[in-house]
């Protein structure tokens, strides 16, 4: 088609151009290939996004499982420290046992 357009100066005459059914088929094939490529790219990007979301959620869960108990211990230490500074060590000792 491009060779025909180049040879005729950019226009096709009815005797040298492709027929209407052939042009329709070529257009349909181009549209089908384009839709297939777009579908594959969209699927790949969606899969990548879902994988990243899963990894992020898994990392967050692991961090919460690690630092959750540590935060609880730090909070208890703050309470005990405040009570010891106030001069009430007997309350702090009872929290430990």
Secondary structure as GFF3:
##gff-version 3
##sequence-region A 1 97
A	DSSP	alpha_helix	2	7	.	.	.	ID=ss1
A	DSSP	alpha_helix	20	86	.	.	.	ID=ss2
A	DSSP	alpha_helix	89	96	.	.	.	ID=ss3
###
